[in-house]
Amino acid sequence: MNNYKKLSRRNFLRGAGVTLTLPFLDAMLPLRAESLAKPLRRMICINTNLGLHTPNLFPTKAGKDYDLTPYLEPIKDFRNDFTVFSGLSHPDVDGGHPAEMCYLTSAPHPRADNFKNSISLDQYAIERLVPDTRIGALVLSSHSSRGLSYTRSGVPIPSESRASRVFREMFVNGTPTEVKAQVQKLQQGESIMDTVLEEAKRLQKGLGKQDREKLDEYFSAVREVENRMVKAQEWSKKPKPKVDVKLPVDITNNLEVPASVRLMIDMMQLALETDSTRFITFALHGLNAVPIIPGVTQDWHNLSHHGQDPAKLAELRIVEVQQMKLFGELLTKLKGTKEQGGNLLDRTTVLFGSNLGNASSHDNKNMPIIVAGGGFKHGQHLAFDPKKNPPLSNLYVSMLQRLGVEADKFGSSTGSIAGFEMTAG
């Protein structure tokens, strides 16, 4: 039966109307009124895809009375605002670098020919909470369109790596003519979706089980986009918030890692402060080149495959300490932004880590993970036995519960994370 080849047009249709439209429509989801009885809860998820050298990160002692490590030293001022997790992994997520796709999903075996991703943590929270904000999830990256967010049907949501575009979507209003054109474009998109859906329904008749499953995935993706289009039309006519900040100038040289990441940190803080979104994912991509960081002379990716070479480890430490400093700058901005008797860091759960536990050997076990802020009891190192492979998704369940999602299961979880308690309120 050759129907499956005919259905491969889904890839074209999805590229023309579903997948490629998602980030744009995501950026136009509704804005919520500011006067709320309860403090807003938010989440930022960051992945550094070339790993972190865990001997420089993980304390040797568990609990609160641990000694700072070289990678925790740059964020020592926030010791009581973060928790270090060791020993966590995504069960059955393997394959080295491709596991980056599963960082927020925990979908198994990303190298398999029949691999199908699942919904990412941010998108799951949005589904359950339906935040009334202009942007559903702000999907960012340091460079490239490859992000961390995936729809329920496992479709990747392309990321934005240019701070100027992020700023325009949040704060620059179009002219009346531009707004009208945008509404017409969205209405036309809805019409296209309706036509495509009818065509797909006709194709469904007489298909085998596998083809029907593929088509069901397609229906799901179309419905996701249709829902976003409805909300986008509502928001295209509403004015955007005003901020006393100039349009950022993009860093065009990808080698200037600290400068480009700082621009995105600025965008994250502004997005949360103006309630343009409550969910942000940020893919901090490494480079197959030498980053512009003083003291670094070798290719970043090559450094991550250090093989215990002392010279490589020394330069890798410089690169990764710089990443920790940037993480500290984000925490500083969030904690310095006051809100409703508190600050943004108290109301924002910040996940920082990597899909690689050992980048040198492409090992995905014992992932480096830090969670800051969000209203948890911090100041500790929670050390789990990596041989027992406790699921990282257990931590994700705890994060969802802190956001207000009634969930006891996400991805490969077996419950919530042990020893990680919420503060009152």
C-alpha positions, 0 to 999 in steps of 0.5 A: 500500500503506497498511501504513506508516500502520499501522506508524506505531503504532510511534511510540506503542508506542515512546513507551509502552515503548521510547524513554520507558523508556530513561533510566530503565532506563539508570539501573539498569544493573549495578555492577562490583566495585571491585578491578580490575587496570587503572585504569578508563577513563571519558568525559564528552562536553559540547556547548554548542549555541550555539557558542564564538566561535573567534577567542577560543578557537583559538590562532594558533600550532599545537603546544605553544608557543602563546599563551593565548587569552581562552577558554583563560585560565580553564583555564590551570592545566590547560594540560598536561592538555588539547589544543585542536583546530581545523579539524575537522568532521563531513563532510556534517553541516550545517543549523546548530542541528539538527547538535546531534543529530549531535555524537556521531554524525556522521550526515549532513544532519540537516535532510533529510526522510529524516534518520536518526540513528545511535548516539552515541559513548557508546552505542557504547563501552558496547555494546563494553565492556559496563561493569558499572555501575549506570548505562550512560550518565548522560545530562544537560542543563542544562535540557530533555529534549533530550540528546546520546545516541542508541541504535543505531537512532538513538532519542534517549535523553531527558536529565535536567536535575534534579540531585536526580533524578540524585542519587536514582537513584544514591544513594537506596535505596527501601523494600522495598515500593518495590523489589518494586513496581519489579521487578514493573513491570520484569517487566510491561514485559518482558511488554509488550515480548514482546507488542509484538514478536509483534505487529510480527512478524505485521505484517512479513508481506507488507510492502514493502522500506521497511516491512520496514526500518522494522520492523527498526528497531523490532525493534532498539529493542525488543531494546535495551529488553529487554536494559536491563530484564533488567539493571535487574531485577538492579540494582533489588534491590542497595543503592546506594553511600553518600555523605556528600553531601546531596540537592541543591536544584534550580535552578528558574530556567533563567536561573541558568546557572552555578549549575545547571551547577555542580550537574551538575558535582557529580553528574558527579564523584560518579557517576564517583567511586562508579563508578555510571557511566563514561560521561556526556553533558551538553548545555549548552543556550543560552537564548533569554533573558538569562542571569543573569551579571554584565555580560550584558544581552542574549538569549544566542541573539541574542548568538551571532548577533552579526554582528561587532557589537562590543557583542554580541561583548563580552557574548558573551565574558562568557557564553562565558568563564563557560562556560570557567570552569565547564569549569575547575571540572569539571577541578578536581573531577576532578583533585582526586579521587584514585584508584588512585595517580592521579586521575579526570582522568587516567582520564577523557577529557573532550570539550568543544565545539560543533556550531557552528563559527560560530554567527553564520552557522550554520556547522558547519565548524571546530568548537571542540573541546577534549579534556582528561585521559584519558591522552593527551599534552596541552599542544598545539594540533592545527591541521588545515586546515578546507578539507580538512574532516578528520572529527571522528570521527577524534578519536572513534576515538582516544578509543574506543581510549584507552577500550580499544575495539578500533575503527578506524572510527566514524561518518564517520571515516577513521582515528584523529586524527593527532598525538594520542598516548596516555600509557603505561598 
